[in-house]
Amino acid sequence: MASRLSHFSHDHELVKTQTFANDQFYCDLCNTQIKEGPRYRCHACNFDLHEDCAKLPEKISFFAHPWHNLHLGPAGKTGRVCDLCMEVGTGFFYRCFSCSFDVHPHCTTTKQMVSTGLHPEHSLFLSPAGAIWNSCTACKETGESIWLYRCGMCNVNLHMKCLHGPIKTKVSKANNSSSREGSSTVGRFVRQVAVDTTVQTIVNSLTDLL
């Protein structure tokens, strides 16, 4: 990038400066420490930006909020809660002012579709958690996140943080009436769904006969 930069987040021109290991500078956009390497700085205001943060666009479109564009701006003194990871943050956020939807800049790089060894049969899609399926298949916790990676075909739901957890036994789909899921948490979940579905089918058949 250029040695001088005009950035929408600051009134003055920023100058590209080198950061050294013993320096103590924090990025005013993401509020994390700037380690060794280049940064952009306003010396008069003690304002600093990571080089990568300086490249962030002022306006983006994001799959988790497809209705409106999101605009990058300061979170304010009290901070904001990211609607994707549910963590409180300060610095700058991408926001939809019409819907009060907020998301960390780094969370906008989250993938919409992923693969995981915990459920190798199908890809998982990042989806808003519903009232029925709001628990994580891996850790069994509920209500921690409003977004989960989900395989709707198998009713497998995973927190973003649980997506690549320790894998002891891979999960496979049942073959005929034999289960090949193994003893993993996801496997037990899939087997229980199959049992519940079978029981409900039997009940419905008996009801029809009566």
C-alpha positions, -999 to +999 in steps of 0.1 A: +000+000+000+010+037-003+032+054+022+004+079+030-033+071+033-065+090+037-089+067+056-126+072+062-122+064+099-100+094+106-099+131+097-061+133+091-038+116+067-021+085+080+016+078+074+029+043+069+053+035+098+073+004+109+064-013+141+091-031+161+089-060+186+092-038+217+066-012+206+032-010+223+007+001+198-029-010+194-051-008+163-079+017+167-101-003+144-099-038+158-085-030+193-057-056+191-020-051+195+000-043+164+030-065+164+061-063+142+055-049+107+040-019+090+011+001+104-006+034+094-004+062+120-016+097+127+011+111+150-009+141+161-038+120+173-019+088+184-042+069+159-030+036+145-042+010+121-030-025+111-021-025+075-047-051+069-074-032+088-066-002+067-076-022+036-111-031+050-139-016+028-163+009+043-193-009+029-198-047+023-225-072+016-226-103+039-244-136+035-256-136+071-276-104+065-284-104+028-311-077+030-289-047+034-253-036+031-232-032+062-212-001+070-180+000+090-180+024+119-170+029+156-188+008+182-188+036+207-177+036+244-200+008+255-191-015+226-214-038+207-223-075+206-214-093+174-246-110+161-225-138+147-202-149+175-222-132+203-190-117+218-188-081+230-163-059+212-151-023+209-133-006+181-151-008+148-180-030+137-199-036+105-235-025+111-268-025+094-284+007+108-319-003+096-318-036+115-292-030+142-273-060+130-236-059+141-207-081+132-169-080+140-148-072+109-130-105+113-163-124+116-172-113+081-145-137+068-165-166+083-173-193+057-209-200+048-202-236+040-176-259+056-165-295+059-156-312+091-142-345+102-169-346+129-195-351+101-176-361+069-207-372+049-221-338+041-211-301+041-225-279+069-240-245+063-239-216+087-275-210+097-294-191+124-303-214+153-340-222+157-362-228+188-361-266+180-325-271+170-304-248+192-281-273+209-246-282+196-243-319+187-207-319+199-207-302+233-245-304+240-246-268+251-277-248+242-284-211+239-248-201+236-249-190+200-276-179+176-257-192+146-247-229+141-231-249+113-259-273+104-265-304+083-303-304+079-304-338+064-288-354+095-299-329+121-262-322+130-255-288+145-221-275+156-209-243+172-183-225+152-158-231+181-167-269+181-163-273+143-129-288+145-128-302+180-109-334+190-121-363+168-121-398+183-145-415+160-158-402+127-195-402+122-210-422+093-246-426+082-264-458+092-262-486+067-295-505+064-305-512+101-269-514+113-253-483+129-218-473+119-217-441+137-193-453+164-193-440+199-188-403+191-212-377+204-225-369+170-230-407+163-251-410+194-272-380+184-278-394+149-288-428+163-313-412+187-329-392+159-334-425+140-349-442+170-373-413+177-384-413+141-390-450+141-411-448+173-432-420+159-438-440+127-451-470+147-474-448+168-489-432+137-495-467+121-513-480+153-534-448+154-545-454+118-555-490+126-576-480+156 
